[in-house]
Each structure stands twice: as C-alpha cells, then as structure tokens.
C-alpha cells in the first residue's frame, strides 16, 4: 500500500482554537509506506498539540479506542476511524503520532472544507489544544502521580460528537465490557453508512439514522432495555429539540451542562459524571461499583464505602479530582466481573 502519485502533505497550523486553522499545501515527491490504510495516502494533515503529548497514552486512556468505528493498528501504534463527513462522504482516517502532535492520513481526496472538518474532529477527539499545565502543577506534590507529566499522560479519548459519546455511555450501563463492544459494533454495522472502498466497515450512525430505527430492531441486535432511551435521544437530537454539541463550549456553566446531561433518557448520576469528564469538566468523578471497590481497597481496608467516601478521597484536588481519579495507579482489577464502564484497564501504558 503506497501513496498515490501526486499525493500531498496538508500542514495544518493551529491558531487559538480548533475552529481557525491555516492550511498550506506542499508537494510530496517521495513515496512513503502507508501502513494501516486500506489504500494509499492521498492527503496527510499535520496537527500540532500542546506539550506534553502522547497519542499512545490517549489510546490507552480507556476502552473507547476499541469501540467501532475506531480501530487500532498495533504494528504502527496508530489510531484509525471510519468517519462520515458533513458532506455525507464516508472516509477512512489514520492518526499517527508526530514530533509536535499528530498526522492524519486518508486515501480519499478531500476539499478544503472537508480537510477543515477532519482537522476539527481530530482536534476535539484527541484534545490537542488542551493545556494540562495547571493539572500537572496541582498534582506535583503527589508522588504516585509524578510520572503523568513526564510520560504525557492526562488526556482522555473521546468521540467527535457528544451524541456519539452519550450513545456509547448508554451502552456501557449494566453490562460487561465485552457486550458493550458487541452492542456498539452491531449498532454501527446496522445503521451507519458504509465505507465505499470496503462496505463491511461503517461510520457511526447519525442521529437521523438512529431516529428512523424501530425499537424491536434495536432490541434484536442486543441493545435491550436501552432501545427506547436511545430512540428518544436520537429523535430529540435529529428533530432539533436537543442540542448536545453546545456543551462542547467551555463557557457553558457546569451546573447547566450537568443538568442537561442528567435529564437525558437513561442517563443517571454515574453516566452524567462520565460525560462531564469527557467534556473536560474534571470536577466530576464517575462513581460506580468499580470506583467504590477501588477506594475501599485503597484506603478503607476493603470495607464497603459509598459516594461520599469516594468524593472525599479526591476532594483536595478540587476541579481536577475527576482526572486524578481517572489516572490514579489502581491495582489491576484481576478477575472482576463488574463492568469497567470507562473501558479496559490502563495497565499496559
């Protein structure tokens, strides 16, 4: 798999926000290996990131990278995704770590607006503009977290839309991680648009595509009791009644964001806190059975604890307590049958 003749490097230089980019085209005269893509590279976008940065750490931050339409290329340490663009086109993306951030490769021709859209989506997913300096300063006196800044840890992978993250969070409730993976895969394969070059692979379905589904069909692919919640959510978003993406704006007051999320169908306290963390609102701790067990074993000799004890364990980190909880070096959860709702353990960094 090689670059097509005439392939171009597209260098995207970030300005103050992911929504203002400068794009410069450079001729690429040499062919380079395009490992991981189903076809050769036609466009390569270069995006810079706030230092320190580690794509490998983001991929391992939780299980989202293993949920369709993400995919992993372990041989090249790359993160891939099948993505539906605003134009309706479905493209294959492969993200690789670069010296100052990442490169995003695709075998598809992209016009200027599509390049801009891809850049914005990758910027959001990988939190490339997030400056974690205040977080590292807050944890500097905690020896067990001293490695985070040195290793570029702290960022958490998220989906390009909050709608997709809400759907995936719904599919983590009251189940096992393996079943979550299967439910997401089934949902994407049944309702998402196919990749033209490989129709067996699909983009994540849009709110309109899910809104048109039937509850019995969702149940038939394993969604279970979540089916009516998912339909209600998709129909409200597709109909314009609910604007989830507004919550990406960091200027939205946290209480308002939390209230809107908590009022979503099927979303409880735990899911609300998890979504707040994915939005970058790190004052929230996703407290579930796993969190209670971890805190009980870490500080209470295994005695049962509740939400109050979990919150108290991290309260000294204030607005960063949810991120501290996320990256705390918990012992590996060997043999546990409980759902690790944020995905698989981060023990292989």
The 8 nearest C-alpha neighbors of each residue, nearest first, counted from 0:
[[1, 39, 33, 38, 32, 34, 2, 37],
 [2, 0, 39, 32, 33, 3, 31, 30],
 [3, 1, 39, 40, 30, 31, 6, 41],
 [2, 4, 6, 39, 41, 5, 1, 40],
 [5, 3, 6, 2, 30, 28, 41, 27],
 [4, 6, 3, 7, 27, 28, 26, 41],
 [7, 5, 41, 4, 3, 27, 2, 42],
 [8, 6, 27, 26, 42, 25, 9, 5],
 [7, 9, 43, 25, 42, 24, 27, 10],
 [10, 8, 44, 24, 43, 23, 7, 11],
 [11, 9, 45, 44, 23, 22, 8, 12],
 [10, 12, 22, 45, 46, 21, 44, 20],
 [11, 13, 21, 20, 10, 46, 14, 22],
 [14, 12, 20, 11, 17, 47, 15, 21],
 [13, 15, 16, 19, 20, 12, 17, 21],
 [16, 14, 13, 19, 17, 18, 128, 20],
 [17, 15, 18, 14, 19, 13, 128, 20],
 [18, 16, 119, 19, 122, 13, 20, 15],
 [17, 19, 16, 119, 20, 115, 15, 14],
 [20, 18, 17, 16, 14, 13, 21, 15],
 [21, 19, 13, 12, 14, 11, 22, 18],
 [20, 22, 12, 11, 23, 13, 19, 14],
 [21, 23, 11, 10, 20, 9, 24, 12],
 [22, 24, 10, 9, 25, 21, 11, 12],
 [25, 23, 9, 8, 10, 22, 26, 7],
 [26, 24, 8, 7, 27, 9, 23, 10],
 [27, 25, 7, 28, 8, 24, 6, 5],
 [26, 28, 7, 29, 6, 8, 25, 5],
 [29, 27, 26, 30, 5, 6, 4, 7],
 [30, 28, 27, 31, 2, 4, 6, 26],
 [29, 31, 2, 1, 28, 32, 27, 4],
 [32, 30, 2, 33, 1, 29, 40, 39],
 [31, 33, 1, 34, 0, 30, 2, 39],
 [34, 32, 1, 0, 39, 40, 36, 31],
 [35, 33, 36, 32, 0, 75, 1, 37],
 [34, 36, 72, 33, 37, 93, 75, 77],
 [37, 35, 38, 34, 33, 39, 93, 106],
 [36, 38, 35, 39, 0, 106, 196, 91],
 [39, 37, 36, 106, 0, 40, 1, 33],
 [38, 40, 2, 1, 0, 106, 33, 3],
 [41, 39, 106, 2, 105, 42, 33, 104],
 [40, 42, 106, 6, 107, 105, 3, 108],
 [43, 41, 7, 105, 40, 104, 8, 6],
 [42, 44, 104, 8, 9, 103, 102, 45],
 [45, 43, 9, 103, 102, 10, 11, 104],
 [44, 46, 102, 10, 11, 101, 103, 9],
 [47, 45, 101, 11, 100, 102, 12, 44],
 [46, 48, 100, 99, 101, 13, 45, 12],
 [49, 47, 127, 100, 128, 50, 99, 46],
 [48, 50, 128, 130, 127, 51, 129, 52],
 [51, 49, 52, 48, 130, 151, 99, 100],
 [50, 52, 151, 49, 148, 53, 150, 149],
 [51, 53, 151, 50, 54, 49, 48, 100],
 [54, 52, 56, 151, 55, 57, 152, 51],
 [55, 53, 57, 56, 96, 58, 52, 95],
 [54, 56, 58, 53, 57, 59, 76, 348],
 [55, 57, 59, 53, 54, 58, 152, 60],
 [58, 56, 60, 54, 59, 155, 55, 156],
 [57, 59, 55, 56, 60, 64, 54, 156],
 [60, 58, 56, 57, 61, 345, 55, 348],
 [59, 61, 57, 155, 58, 56, 345, 156],
 [62, 60, 342, 59, 341, 63, 343, 345],
 [342, 61, 63, 343, 64, 65, 341, 66],
 [62, 64, 66, 65, 61, 342, 156, 157],
 [65, 63, 62, 69, 66, 58, 70, 71],
 [66, 64, 63, 62, 70, 69, 67, 71],
 [65, 67, 63, 64, 69, 180, 68, 183],
 [68, 66, 69, 184, 183, 65, 70, 187],
 [67, 69, 81, 80, 202, 203, 66, 70],
 [70, 68, 80, 67, 64, 79, 66, 65],
 [69, 71, 79, 80, 65, 78, 64, 68],
 [70, 72, 78, 79, 73, 77, 69, 64],
 [71, 73, 77, 74, 75, 76, 35, 78],
 [74, 72, 76, 75, 71, 77, 78, 35],
 [75, 73, 72, 76, 77, 35, 34, 71],
 [74, 76, 77, 73, 72, 34, 35, 95],
 [77, 75, 73, 72, 74, 55, 78, 95],
 [76, 78, 95, 72, 75, 94, 71, 79],
 [79, 77, 71, 94, 93, 70, 72, 95],
 [80, 78, 93, 70, 92, 69, 71, 94],
 [79, 81, 69, 92, 68, 70, 82, 91],
 [80, 82, 91, 202, 68, 90, 92, 201],
 [83, 81, 202, 90, 89, 80, 84, 91],
 [82, 84, 89, 202, 88, 87, 90, 85],
 [85, 83, 86, 87, 88, 89, 82, 113],
 [84, 86, 87, 83, 88, 113, 116, 89],
 [85, 87, 84, 88, 113, 83, 89, 112],
 [88, 86, 85, 84, 83, 89, 192, 90],
 [87, 89, 84, 86, 83, 90, 85, 82],
 [88, 90, 83, 194, 82, 84, 87, 202],
 [91, 89, 82, 81, 194, 88, 83, 92],
 [90, 92, 81, 105, 80, 82, 93, 89],
 [93, 91, 105, 80, 79, 104, 81, 103],
 [92, 94, 79, 104, 103, 78, 105, 77],
 [95, 93, 103, 78, 77, 102, 79, 104],
 [96, 94, 77, 102, 101, 97, 103, 93],
 [95, 97, 101, 54, 100, 102, 94, 98],
 [98, 96, 101, 100, 99, 102, 95, 45],
 [97, 99, 100, 96, 101, 47, 52, 102],
 [100, 98, 47, 97, 48, 101, 46, 50],
 [101, 99, 47, 48, 97, 46, 98, 96],
 [102, 100, 96, 97, 46, 95, 45, 47],
 [101, 103, 45, 95, 44, 94, 46, 97],
 [102, 104, 94, 44, 43, 93, 45, 92],
 [105, 103, 43, 93, 92, 42, 40, 44],
 [104, 106, 92, 107, 40, 42, 91, 41],
 [105, 107, 40, 41, 39, 38, 42, 108],
 [108, 106, 105, 41, 109, 90, 42, 40],
 [107, 109, 41, 42, 110, 106, 105, 113],
 [110, 108, 113, 114, 107, 111, 42, 112],
 [109, 111, 113, 112, 114, 108, 115, 107],
 [110, 112, 114, 113, 115, 109, 22, 116],
 [111, 113, 115, 114, 110, 116, 109, 117],
 [112, 114, 116, 110, 115, 111, 109, 117],
 [115, 113, 111, 117, 116, 112, 109, 118],
 [114, 116, 112, 118, 113, 117, 119, 111],
 [117, 115, 113, 119, 118, 114, 120, 112],
 [116, 118, 114, 120, 119, 115, 113, 121],
 [119, 117, 115, 121, 116, 120, 122, 114],
 [120, 118, 122, 116, 117, 17, 121, 115],
 [119, 121, 159, 117, 123, 122, 118, 124],
 [120, 122, 124, 118, 123, 119, 125, 117],
 [123, 121, 119, 127, 120, 125, 126, 124],
 [122, 124, 126, 120, 121, 125, 159, 119],
 [125, 123, 157, 121, 159, 158, 122, 126],
 [124, 126, 127, 123, 122, 156, 121, 157],
 [127, 125, 123, 129, 128, 122, 124, 154],
 [128, 126, 48, 122, 125, 129, 49, 123],
 [127, 129, 126, 49, 48, 130, 122, 16],
 [130, 128, 126, 127, 131, 49, 48, 154],
 [129, 131, 132, 49, 128, 50, 133, 127],
 [130, 132, 134, 133, 129, 135, 153, 49],
 [131, 133, 135, 134, 130, 136, 148, 137],
 [134, 132, 136, 135, 131, 137, 130, 138],
 [135, 133, 137, 131, 136, 132, 138, 319],
 [136, 134, 132, 138, 137, 133, 139, 148],
 [135, 137, 133, 139, 134, 138, 132, 140],
 [136, 138, 134, 135, 139, 133, 316, 140],
 [139, 137, 135, 141, 140, 136, 134, 144],
 [140, 138, 136, 141, 137, 135, 145, 142],
 [139, 141, 138, 142, 137, 145, 136, 144],
 [140, 142, 138, 143, 139, 144, 145, 137],
 [143, 141, 145, 144, 140, 139, 146, 138],
 [142, 144, 141, 145, 328, 146, 327, 140],
 [145, 143, 142, 146, 141, 147, 138, 327],
 [144, 146, 142, 147, 143, 139, 141, 148],
 [147, 145, 149, 144, 148, 150, 143, 152],
 [148, 146, 152, 150, 149, 145, 144, 151],
 [149, 147, 151, 150, 146, 152, 135, 51],
 [148, 150, 146, 147, 151, 145, 51, 152],
 [151, 149, 147, 148, 152, 146, 53, 51],
 [150, 152, 51, 52, 148, 53, 149, 147],
 [153, 151, 147, 150, 56, 154, 148, 53],
 [154, 152, 155, 147, 151, 326, 322, 131],
 [153, 155, 57, 152, 156, 126, 125, 60],
 [156, 154, 60, 57, 157, 153, 277, 125],
 [157, 155, 57, 125, 124, 58, 60, 154],
 [156, 158, 124, 277, 155, 159, 164, 125],
 [157, 159, 124, 160, 164, 163, 161, 156],
 [160, 158, 120, 124, 123, 157, 161, 121],
 [161, 159, 162, 158, 163, 164, 244, 120],
 [160, 162, 164, 163, 244, 165, 243, 158],
 [161, 163, 165, 160, 164, 166, 243, 244],
 [164, 162, 166, 161, 160, 165, 167, 158],
 [163, 165, 161, 167, 166, 162, 158, 168],
 [164, 166, 168, 162, 167, 163, 161, 169],
 [167, 165, 169, 163, 164, 168, 162, 170],
 [168, 166, 170, 164, 169, 165, 163, 171],
 [167, 169, 165, 171, 170, 166, 164, 270],
 [170, 168, 166, 167, 171, 172, 165, 265],
 [169, 171, 167, 168, 172, 179, 166, 182],
 [172, 170, 168, 169, 179, 340, 174, 167],
 [171, 173, 174, 170, 169, 168, 340, 338],
 [174, 172, 171, 175, 338, 170, 337, 340],
 [173, 175, 172, 338, 171, 178, 176, 179],
 [176, 174, 338, 178, 177, 179, 337, 173],
 [175, 177, 179, 178, 338, 180, 339, 342],
 [178, 176, 180, 179, 175, 181, 174, 182],
 [177, 179, 181, 175, 180, 176, 182, 174],
 [178, 180, 176, 182, 177, 181, 171, 170],
 [181, 179, 177, 178, 183, 182, 66, 184],
 [180, 182, 178, 184, 179, 183, 185, 177],
 [183, 181, 179, 185, 184, 180, 178, 221],
 [184, 182, 186, 180, 185, 181, 187, 179],
 [183, 185, 181, 187, 182, 67, 186, 188],
 [184, 186, 182, 188, 183, 187, 189, 181],
 [187, 185, 183, 189, 184, 188, 190, 182],
 [186, 188, 191, 184, 203, 185, 190, 189],
 [187, 189, 185, 186, 201, 190, 191, 184],
 [190, 188, 186, 187, 185, 191, 184, 220],
 [189, 191, 187, 204, 188, 186, 208, 209],
 [192, 190, 204, 187, 202, 203, 201, 188],
 [191, 193, 201, 202, 190, 194, 204, 89],
 [194, 192, 201, 198, 200, 195, 191, 202],
 [193, 195, 198, 197, 89, 196, 201, 200],
 [196, 194, 197, 198, 193, 89, 90, 200],
 [195, 197, 194, 198, 37, 38, 193, 90],
 [198, 196, 194, 199, 195, 200, 193, 37],
 [199, 197, 193, 194, 200, 195, 196, 201],
 [198, 200, 197, 201, 193, 194, 188, 196],
 [201, 199, 198, 193, 194, 197, 188, 202],
 [200, 202, 193, 192, 191, 194, 188, 187],
 [203, 201, 81, 82, 191, 192, 83, 68],
 [202, 204, 191, 187, 68, 205, 201, 82],
 [205, 203, 191, 190, 208, 187, 202, 209],
 [204, 206, 208, 207, 209, 203, 191, 233],
 [205, 207, 233, 237, 209, 208, 210, 236],
 [208, 206, 210, 237, 205, 209, 211, 233],
 [207, 209, 205, 211, 210, 206, 204, 190],
 [210, 208, 212, 206, 211, 207, 233, 205],
 [211, 209, 234, 207, 233, 208, 212, 230],
 [210, 212, 209, 208, 207, 213, 234, 230],
 [213, 211, 209, 210, 214, 208, 216, 217],
 [214, 212, 216, 215, 217, 211, 230, 210],
 [213, 215, 217, 216, 226, 218, 227, 212],
 [214, 216, 218, 217, 213, 219, 226, 212],
 [217, 215, 219, 213, 218, 214, 220, 212],
 [218, 216, 214, 219, 220, 215, 222, 226],
 [217, 219, 223, 222, 215, 221, 216, 220],
 [218, 220, 216, 217, 221, 215, 222, 223],
 [221, 219, 217, 218, 222, 185, 216, 182],
 [220, 222, 218, 223, 219, 182, 217, 185],
 [223, 221, 218, 217, 226, 225, 220, 182],
 [224, 222, 218, 225, 221, 226, 217, 219],
 [223, 225, 226, 222, 227, 218, 228, 221],
 [224, 226, 228, 223, 227, 222, 229, 169],
 [225, 227, 229, 228, 224, 222, 214, 217],
 [228, 226, 230, 229, 225, 231, 214, 224],
 [229, 227, 264, 231, 225, 226, 230, 265],
 [228, 230, 232, 226, 227, 231, 225, 233],
 [231, 229, 227, 233, 232, 228, 210, 234],
 [230, 232, 228, 234, 229, 233, 227, 235],
 [231, 233, 229, 235, 230, 234, 228, 236],
 [234, 232, 206, 210, 230, 236, 235, 231],
 [235, 233, 210, 237, 231, 236, 232, 238],
 [234, 236, 240, 238, 232, 241, 233, 237],
 [235, 237, 241, 233, 239, 238, 234, 240],
 [238, 236, 207, 234, 206, 239, 235, 233],
 [239, 237, 235, 236, 240, 234, 241, 207],
 [240, 238, 236, 241, 237, 235, 242, 234],
 [239, 241, 235, 238, 236, 242, 237, 234],
 [242, 240, 236, 235, 239, 243, 238, 237],
 [243, 241, 244, 245, 236, 239, 240, 246],
 [242, 244, 245, 246, 241, 161, 162, 236],
 [243, 245, 246, 242, 247, 161, 160, 162],
 [246, 244, 247, 243, 248, 242, 251, 161],
 [247, 245, 248, 244, 243, 256, 251, 249],
 [248, 246, 245, 244, 249, 278, 161, 243],
 [247, 249, 246, 250, 251, 245, 244, 278],
 [248, 250, 251, 247, 246, 252, 279, 278],
 [251, 249, 248, 252, 253, 246, 247, 245],
 [250, 252, 249, 248, 253, 246, 256, 255],
 [253, 251, 255, 254, 250, 256, 249, 257],
 [252, 254, 256, 255, 257, 251, 280, 258],
 [255, 253, 257, 256, 252, 258, 259, 251],
 [256, 254, 258, 253, 252, 257, 259, 251],
 [255, 257, 253, 259, 258, 254, 260, 246],
 [256, 258, 254, 260, 255, 259, 261, 253],
 [257, 259, 261, 255, 260, 256, 254, 262],
 [260, 258, 256, 262, 261, 257, 255, 263],
 [261, 259, 257, 262, 263, 258, 271, 256],
 [260, 262, 258, 263, 259, 271, 266, 257],
 [261, 263, 259, 260, 258, 264, 266, 267],
 [262, 264, 260, 266, 261, 265, 259, 232],
 [265, 263, 228, 266, 262, 232, 231, 229],
 [264, 266, 228, 263, 267, 169, 225, 229],
 [267, 265, 263, 270, 264, 261, 271, 169],
 [268, 266, 270, 269, 271, 261, 265, 262],
 [267, 269, 271, 270, 272, 261, 266, 285],
 [268, 270, 285, 272, 271, 267, 286, 273],
 [271, 269, 273, 267, 272, 266, 268, 274],
 [272, 270, 268, 274, 269, 273, 261, 260],
 [271, 273, 285, 275, 283, 269, 274, 270],
 [274, 272, 270, 285, 276, 275, 271, 269],
 [273, 275, 277, 271, 276, 272, 270, 278],
 [274, 276, 278, 272, 280, 273, 277, 271],
 [277, 275, 280, 279, 281, 273, 278, 274],
 [276, 278, 274, 279, 275, 157, 273, 155],
 [277, 279, 275, 276, 280, 274, 247, 246],
 [278, 280, 276, 277, 281, 275, 249, 274],
 [281, 279, 276, 275, 278, 282, 283, 277],
 [280, 282, 321, 276, 319, 283, 322, 279],
 [281, 283, 318, 321, 319, 320, 280, 317],
 [282, 284, 321, 272, 281, 276, 275, 285],
 [285, 283, 321, 272, 286, 282, 320, 324],
 [284, 286, 272, 269, 273, 287, 283, 270],
 [287, 285, 290, 269, 284, 306, 291, 288],
 [286, 288, 290, 289, 291, 269, 285, 306],
 [287, 289, 291, 290, 292, 286, 337, 293],
 [288, 290, 292, 287, 291, 293, 339, 337],
 [291, 289, 293, 287, 286, 292, 288, 294],
 [292, 290, 288, 294, 289, 293, 304, 295],
 [293, 291, 295, 289, 290, 294, 288, 296],
 [292, 294, 290, 296, 295, 291, 297, 289],
 [293, 295, 297, 291, 296, 292, 298, 309],
 [296, 294, 299, 301, 292, 293, 297, 302],
 [295, 297, 301, 293, 300, 294, 298, 299],
 [298, 296, 294, 295, 293, 299, 300, 301],
 [297, 299, 295, 296, 294, 300, 301, 312],
 [300, 298, 295, 301, 302, 296, 297, 294],
 [301, 299, 296, 302, 298, 295, 297, 303],
 [300, 302, 296, 295, 299, 303, 292, 297],
 [301, 303, 299, 300, 295, 304, 296, 292],
 [304, 302, 295, 301, 305, 292, 291, 299],
 [305, 303, 295, 291, 308, 302, 306, 309],
 [304, 306, 307, 308, 291, 309, 303, 286],
 [305, 307, 309, 308, 310, 286, 304, 291],
 [306, 308, 310, 309, 305, 311, 304, 312],
 [309, 307, 311, 310, 306, 305, 304, 312],
 [310, 308, 306, 312, 311, 307, 294, 291],
 [309, 311, 307, 308, 312, 313, 314, 306],
 [312, 310, 308, 314, 313, 309, 307, 315],
 [311, 313, 309, 310, 314, 308, 294, 315],
 [314, 312, 320, 311, 315, 310, 316, 324],
 [313, 315, 311, 316, 317, 310, 312, 320],
 [316, 314, 317, 313, 320, 312, 311, 319],
 [315, 317, 320, 314, 319, 313, 318, 137],
 [316, 318, 319, 314, 315, 320, 282, 313],
 [317, 319, 282, 320, 281, 316, 321, 280],
 [320, 318, 281, 316, 317, 322, 282, 321],
 [319, 321, 316, 323, 313, 322, 317, 282],
 [322, 320, 284, 281, 283, 324, 282, 323],
 [321, 323, 325, 324, 319, 320, 281, 326],
 [324, 322, 320, 326, 325, 321, 327, 319],
 [323, 325, 321, 327, 322, 326, 320, 284],
 [324, 326, 322, 323, 327, 321, 284, 320],
 [327, 325, 323, 324, 328, 322, 153, 144],
 [326, 328, 324, 329, 323, 325, 144, 143],
 [329, 327, 326, 330, 143, 144, 346, 325],
 [328, 330, 327, 331, 293, 297, 326, 332],
 [331, 329, 332, 328, 293, 333, 346, 297],
 [330, 332, 333, 329, 344, 346, 345, 328],
 [333, 331, 335, 330, 334, 344, 329, 293],
 [332, 334, 331, 335, 330, 336, 344, 337],
 [333, 335, 332, 336, 337, 331, 338, 339],
 [334, 336, 337, 333, 332, 338, 339, 289],
 [335, 337, 334, 338, 175, 339, 333, 332],
 [338, 336, 335, 339, 175, 289, 288, 174],
 [339, 337, 175, 340, 176, 174, 336, 173],
 [340, 338, 342, 341, 337, 176, 343, 289],
 [339, 341, 342, 338, 171, 176, 172, 168],
 [342, 340, 61, 339, 62, 343, 63, 273],
 [62, 343, 341, 61, 340, 339, 176, 344],
 [342, 344, 62, 61, 339, 345, 341, 176],
 [345, 343, 346, 342, 331, 61, 332, 339],
 [346, 344, 347, 59, 60, 348, 61, 343],
 [345, 347, 344, 348, 331, 59, 328, 330],
 [348, 346, 345, 59, 344, 56, 60, 343],
 [347, 346, 345, 56, 59, 55, 60, 58]]
